[in-house]
C-alpha cells in the first residue's frame, strides 16, 4: 500500500562556486551594522509530498528529482529530510 512522505529539500552552491548573491547580502548586513557576519551563501528550500510504496522508494525518487531538476549537480549540493505522514 502506498504511503505519503513529506520532504524538505535544501539546495546550496558547492563551496568552490562563487556566490554573488551571498556576497551582496553579506555586504548589506555589514552596512546595517552586523559586522560579525561572514561567509553568507544563498540557497533554495523546497517542500514536497511524495507517494511511494516504501521510505526507500521515496528516498530514491527524491534523489532522482534533485539530480534531474531541483539541483544542478555541476554547481550545487543538496540534502533532504524525509518524514512519513500520519
Secondary structure, 3 states (H helix, E strand, C coil): CCEEEEEEEEEEECCCCCCHHHHHHHHHHHHCCCCCCCCCCCEEEEEEEEEECCHHHHHHHHHHHHHHHHCCCCCEEEEEEEEECC
